[in-house]
Amino acid sequence: MRRLTKKIKLKDIYIGGGSPITVQSMTNTDTRDLEKTVTQIKRLEKIGCEIIRIAVPDEKALENIPEILKNIKIPLIADIHFDYRLALGSIEKGVHCVRINPGNIGGVEKTRVVIQAAKLNGCAIRLGINAGSLEKDILKKMGVTSDALVESTLRNIRIFEDENFENLKVSLKASSVPMTIEAYRKISTLIEYPLHIGVTEAGTRFSGTVRSAVGIGTLLAEGIGDTLRVSLTADPEEEVKVGWEILRSLGLRKRGVEIISCPTCGRTEIDLIGLAEKVETILQTIEHPITVAVMGCPVNGPGEAKEADYGIAGGKNLGIIFKKGEVIKKVREEDLLDEFIKIIKSDLNI
């Protein structure tokens, strides 16, 4: 069962309060380059990114916010470090949320100024606590631990509550997966604010995907988490794809194509790996929630993947196309992919 949290709104998307768990990402373009930033966000929108965050390191990046907002559809978050004035400017320019860490934004009084500006403009705030920027007194007393993350989070939440600000979501992340899991478990019993979950600095496309799937997946399976970002040293598109796959694997969201493919074995007589990758790439922008199977041999294909909406199985010089376990067509190997995609798109009217 999902932990019930308070509900907040970013543009036309709700977070918490039983709302669908949302998938976020962050641009890796220079925000001062308007064209590249907007182009990347539009690409991310197409594959299912529901909320996007941009870095706002200086005034030039700040100036681009209105034009970015004009050209994208999804809620925009400004990521602020070190200079509270950039948070104030981002709020004034119309972002839907700012992400701040009071530990590096200049202290309590400057945090209060940001909170009041957000309140006046209807802007949400993400309180982002990281293991790498804990307060010195907490570090001295507790070290870098899950308890330290929780203590810092509770201390900073009190600042928001003193200002009667409730349009708040919270994250407390570490690069250690066990520490992150433990911190979120603890905080989830102590506060009702929606939680943004993730493993910070998770790693490269391969290692980061594994670490994020373990950390985020564990929390979601326990009912913890209202929105997520998979943090990868990779193209942000990979973050979105992994995020959706984690949600689909737990049955928490349905969007787009879910690929089922068998491991290769000695019976395989086609380039199954290449075929599966091509199917996944071609179908990645489809929003319809369908299951597609790519199997290695025609004998076992329809049987093992009979629940798939669509499937193909390869053989020697030919392959079969099936729906819900029923073979509908035999096709030459060289025509198999094109014919398969044509059938799916025709059925979906796209």
C-alpha positions as CSV (number, residue, x, y, z in Angstrom):
1,M,0.0,0.0,0.0
2,R,1.2,3.5,-0.8
3,R,2.0,5.8,2.0
4,L,-0.5,8.7,1.9
5,T,1.0,12.1,1.7
6,K,-0.1,15.7,1.3
7,K,-0.8,16.7,-2.3
8,I,0.9,19.5,-4.1
9,K,0.6,20.8,-7.6
10,L,3.2,21.7,-10.3
11,K,1.4,23.4,-13.2
12,D,-1.2,20.7,-14.1
13,I,0.5,17.7,-12.4
14,Y,-0.2,16.6,-8.8
15,I,2.4,15.0,-6.6
16,G,1.4,13.1,-3.5
17,G,-2.0,12.4,-2.0
18,G,-2.4,9.2,-4.0
19,S,-1.6,10.8,-7.4
20,P,0.3,8.7,-10.0
21,I,4.0,8.5,-9.3
22,T,5.7,10.9,-11.7
23,V,9.0,10.5,-13.7
24,Q,11.4,13.4,-13.7
25,S,14.7,14.2,-15.3
26,M,17.2,17.1,-15.5
27,T,18.7,18.7,-18.6
28,N,22.4,18.4,-19.1
29,T,22.5,21.2,-21.6
30,D,23.9,24.7,-20.7
31,T,20.7,26.5,-19.7
32,R,22.3,29.7,-21.2
33,D,21.9,27.9,-24.6
34,L,18.2,28.4,-25.1
35,E,17.8,26.3,-28.3
36,K,19.7,23.3,-27.0
37,T,17.8,23.3,-23.7
38,V,14.4,23.6,-25.3
39,T,15.2,20.9,-27.9
40,Q,16.3,18.5,-25.2
41,I,13.2,19.1,-23.1
42,K,10.9,18.5,-26.1
43,R,12.8,15.2,-26.8
44,L,12.3,14.2,-23.2
45,E,8.6,15.1,-23.3
46,K,8.1,12.7,-26.2
47,I,9.4,9.7,-24.3
48,G,7.5,10.4,-21.1
49,C,9.3,12.9,-19.0
50,E,6.6,14.5,-16.8
51,I,8.6,17.1,-14.9
52,I,11.9,18.7,-15.9
53,R,14.6,20.4,-13.9
54,I,17.2,22.9,-15.2
55,A,20.3,24.3,-13.6
56,V,20.2,28.0,-13.0
57,P,23.9,28.9,-12.2
58,D,23.8,32.6,-13.1
59,E,21.8,35.6,-14.5
60,K,22.2,34.6,-18.1
61,A,20.5,31.2,-17.4
62,L,17.8,33.0,-15.4
63,E,17.0,35.3,-18.4
64,N,16.1,32.2,-20.5
65,I,13.4,30.9,-18.2
66,P,10.4,32.8,-19.8
67,E,11.3,31.5,-23.2
68,I,11.8,28.0,-22.0
69,L,8.4,28.1,-20.3
70,K,6.8,29.3,-23.6
71,N,8.2,26.4,-25.6
72,I,7.6,23.3,-23.3
73,K,4.5,21.6,-22.0
74,I,5.7,20.0,-18.7
75,P,6.3,21.7,-15.3
76,L,9.7,23.4,-14.9
77,I,11.9,23.3,-11.8
78,A,14.8,25.6,-11.2
79,D,17.8,23.9,-9.5
80,I,19.5,26.5,-7.3
81,H,22.8,26.3,-5.4
82,F,24.8,28.9,-3.5
83,D,22.9,32.1,-4.4
84,Y,19.4,32.6,-3.0
85,R,18.9,35.5,-5.4
86,L,18.8,33.1,-8.3
87,A,15.9,31.3,-6.5
88,L,14.1,34.6,-6.1
89,G,14.6,35.4,-9.8
90,S,13.5,32.0,-11.0
91,I,10.3,32.3,-8.9
92,E,9.7,35.8,-10.4
93,K,10.2,34.4,-13.9
94,G,7.5,31.8,-13.4
95,V,9.0,28.4,-12.7
96,H,6.6,25.9,-11.1
97,C,9.1,24.8,-8.4
98,V,12.6,25.6,-7.1
99,R,14.9,23.0,-5.7
100,I,17.0,24.4,-2.8
101,N,19.3,23.0,-0.1
102,P,19.4,25.4,2.8
103,G,22.8,24.0,3.7
104,N,24.4,25.7,0.7
105,I,22.0,28.6,-0.1
106,G,23.2,31.0,2.6
107,G,21.5,30.1,5.8
108,V,18.1,30.3,7.5
109,E,17.2,33.9,6.9
110,K,17.8,33.7,3.1
111,T,15.8,30.5,3.0
112,R,12.9,32.3,4.7
113,V,13.1,35.0,2.0
114,V,12.8,32.3,-0.7
115,I,9.9,30.7,1.1
116,Q,8.0,33.9,1.3
117,A,8.6,34.6,-2.4
118,A,7.4,31.1,-3.3
119,K,4.3,31.6,-1.2
120,L,3.4,34.9,-2.9
121,N,3.9,33.4,-6.4
122,G,2.3,30.0,-5.9
123,C,5.6,28.2,-6.5
124,A,6.4,24.9,-4.9
125,I,9.7,24.1,-3.3
126,R,11.7,20.9,-3.1
127,L,13.8,20.7,0.0
128,G,16.7,18.7,-1.3
129,I,19.0,17.3,1.4
130,N,22.2,15.5,0.2
131,A,24.7,13.5,2.2
132,G,27.5,15.7,0.7
133,S,26.2,18.9,2.1
134,L,25.0,18.2,5.6
135,E,25.4,20.9,8.4
136,K,28.7,20.8,10.2
137,D,27.2,20.3,13.6
138,I,25.2,17.3,12.4
139,L,28.3,15.8,10.7
140,K,30.3,16.2,13.9
141,K,27.6,14.5,16.0
142,M,26.4,11.8,13.6
143,G,28.8,11.5,10.6
144,V,27.4,10.8,7.2
145,T,24.5,8.4,8.2
146,S,20.8,7.9,7.5
147,D,20.1,9.5,10.9
148,A,22.1,12.5,9.9
149,L,20.1,12.9,6.7
150,V,16.8,12.6,8.7
151,E,18.0,15.1,11.3
152,S,19.0,17.7,8.7
153,T,15.6,17.2,6.9
154,L,13.6,17.7,10.0
155,R,15.6,20.7,11.0
156,N,15.0,22.4,7.7
157,I,11.4,21.4,7.5
158,R,10.8,23.4,10.7
159,I,11.9,26.5,8.8
160,F,9.2,26.0,6.2
161,E,6.6,25.2,8.9
162,D,7.5,28.4,10.8
163,E,6.7,30.3,7.6
164,N,3.4,28.3,7.2
165,F,4.5,27.0,3.9
166,E,3.1,23.6,2.8
167,N,3.6,23.6,-0.9
168,L,6.7,21.4,-0.2
169,K,8.2,18.2,-1.3
170,V,11.2,16.5,0.2
171,S,14.2,14.5,-0.8
172,L,17.1,13.1,1.3
173,K,19.7,11.3,-0.9
174,A,23.0,9.6,-0.7
175,S,25.1,7.8,-3.2
176,S,25.0,4.8,-0.9
177,V,21.9,2.7,-1.7
178,P,21.5,1.2,1.8
179,M,21.8,4.6,3.4
180,T,19.3,6.2,1.0
181,I,16.8,3.4,1.6
182,E,17.1,3.6,5.4
183,A,16.8,7.4,5.4
184,Y,13.6,7.4,3.3
185,R,12.2,4.6,5.5
186,K,12.8,6.7,8.6
187,I,11.5,10.0,7.3
188,S,8.4,8.4,5.8
189,T,7.2,7.7,9.3
190,L,7.8,11.2,10.6
191,I,6.5,13.6,7.9
192,E,3.5,13.8,5.5
193,Y,5.1,15.8,2.8
194,P,5.4,14.1,-0.6
195,L,8.8,12.5,-1.2
196,H,11.0,12.8,-4.3
197,I,13.1,9.6,-4.3
198,G,16.3,8.6,-6.0
199,V,19.9,7.6,-5.5
200,T,22.1,10.6,-6.0
201,E,25.3,10.3,-8.2
202,A,24.2,6.8,-9.0
203,G,26.8,6.2,-11.7
204,T,27.0,5.4,-15.4
205,R,24.2,4.1,-17.6
206,F,24.9,0.5,-16.5
207,S,25.9,0.8,-12.9
208,G,23.6,3.7,-12.2
209,T,20.6,1.9,-13.6
210,V,21.3,-1.1,-11.4
211,R,21.8,1.0,-8.3
212,S,18.7,3.2,-9.0
213,A,16.5,0.2,-9.7
214,V,17.5,-1.4,-6.4
215,G,17.2,1.8,-4.3
216,I,14.1,3.3,-6.0
217,G,12.5,-0.1,-6.6
218,T,12.8,-1.1,-2.9
219,L,11.2,2.1,-1.7
220,L,8.4,2.0,-4.2
221,A,7.7,-1.7,-3.3
222,E,7.3,-0.5,0.3
223,G,4.9,2.2,-0.7
224,I,7.3,5.0,-0.3
225,G,7.8,7.7,-2.9
226,D,5.6,10.2,-4.9
227,T,7.9,11.3,-7.7
228,L,11.3,10.0,-8.9
229,R,14.4,10.8,-10.8
230,V,17.0,8.2,-11.9
231,S,20.3,10.1,-11.8
232,L,22.7,8.7,-14.4
233,T,25.9,9.9,-16.0
234,A,24.2,9.5,-19.3
235,D,21.8,11.1,-21.7
236,P,18.7,12.3,-19.7
237,E,16.6,10.1,-22.1
238,E,18.1,7.1,-20.3
239,E,16.9,8.4,-17.0
240,V,13.3,8.7,-18.2
241,K,13.4,5.2,-19.8
242,V,14.8,3.6,-16.7
243,G,12.3,5.5,-14.4
244,W,9.3,4.2,-16.4
245,E,10.7,0.7,-16.5
246,I,11.0,0.7,-12.7
247,L,7.4,1.8,-12.4
248,R,6.1,-0.7,-15.0
249,S,8.0,-3.6,-13.4
250,L,6.1,-2.9,-10.1
251,G,2.8,-2.4,-11.8
252,L,2.6,1.2,-10.6
253,R,2.2,2.9,-14.0
254,K,1.4,2.0,-17.5
255,R,2.7,4.0,-20.4
256,G,4.3,3.1,-23.7
257,V,5.7,-0.2,-24.9
258,E,7.0,-2.8,-22.5
259,I,9.5,-5.1,-24.2
260,I,9.7,-8.8,-23.3
261,S,12.6,-10.6,-24.8
262,C,14.2,-14.0,-24.1
263,P,17.9,-14.5,-23.4
264,T,19.8,-15.9,-26.4
265,C,20.6,-19.6,-26.4
266,G,21.9,-22.3,-28.8
267,R,18.5,-22.5,-30.6
268,T,18.7,-18.9,-31.7
269,E,19.3,-18.5,-35.5
270,I,18.8,-14.7,-35.9
271,D,20.4,-11.6,-34.5
272,L,18.0,-11.5,-31.5
273,I,19.9,-8.9,-29.6
274,G,20.0,-6.5,-32.6
275,L,16.3,-7.2,-33.3
276,A,15.2,-6.5,-29.8
277,E,17.1,-3.3,-29.6
278,K,15.7,-2.1,-33.0
279,V,12.1,-2.9,-31.9
280,E,12.6,-1.0,-28.6
281,T,14.1,2.0,-30.3
282,I,11.5,2.3,-33.0
283,L,8.6,2.0,-30.6
284,Q,10.0,4.1,-27.7
285,T,7.8,7.2,-28.5
286,I,4.5,5.2,-28.6
287,E,2.4,6.2,-25.6
288,H,-0.1,3.3,-25.9
289,P,0.4,0.8,-23.0
290,I,1.2,-2.4,-24.9
291,T,3.4,-5.4,-24.3
292,V,5.7,-6.5,-27.1
293,A,7.6,-9.8,-27.1
294,V,10.8,-10.4,-29.1
295,M,11.6,-14.1,-28.9
296,G,14.5,-16.2,-30.3
297,C,12.7,-19.2,-31.9
298,P,9.3,-19.9,-33.4
299,V,8.8,-23.0,-31.3
300,N,8.8,-21.4,-27.9
301,G,8.0,-17.8,-28.8
302,P,4.2,-17.7,-28.8
303,G,4.0,-20.1,-25.9
304,E,6.4,-18.3,-23.5
305,A,5.0,-14.9,-24.5
306,K,1.4,-15.7,-25.0
307,E,0.2,-12.8,-22.8
308,A,2.0,-10.2,-24.9
309,D,-0.2,-8.0,-27.1
310,Y,2.2,-8.4,-30.0
311,G,5.2,-10.6,-30.6
312,I,7.7,-11.9,-33.1
313,A,9.9,-15.0,-33.0
314,G,12.8,-15.7,-35.3
315,G,13.8,-18.9,-37.1
316,K,16.1,-19.9,-39.8
317,N,15.5,-17.5,-42.7
318,L,12.0,-16.7,-41.5
319,G,10.0,-15.5,-38.5
320,I,6.5,-15.4,-37.2
321,I,4.3,-12.6,-35.9
322,F,1.8,-13.3,-33.2
323,K,-0.9,-11.6,-31.2
324,K,-1.8,-12.9,-27.7
325,G,-0.1,-16.2,-28.5
326,E,-1.8,-16.7,-31.8
327,V,0.3,-16.8,-34.9
328,I,-1.0,-14.4,-37.5
329,K,1.7,-14.3,-40.1
330,K,4.9,-16.0,-41.3
331,V,7.5,-13.6,-42.8
332,R,10.9,-13.8,-44.4
333,E,13.6,-12.8,-41.9
334,E,14.7,-9.8,-43.9
335,D,11.1,-8.4,-43.9
336,L,10.2,-9.4,-40.3
337,L,10.9,-6.1,-38.5
338,D,9.3,-3.9,-41.1
339,E,6.2,-6.0,-41.3
340,F,5.9,-6.3,-37.5
341,I,6.1,-2.5,-37.0
342,K,3.6,-1.9,-39.8
343,I,1.1,-4.2,-38.1
344,I,1.4,-2.6,-34.7
345,K,1.2,1.0,-36.1
346,S,-1.8,0.0,-38.2
347,D,-3.6,-1.5,-35.2
348,L,-2.9,1.6,-33.1
349,N,-3.8,4.1,-36.0
350,I,-0.4,5.8,-35.8
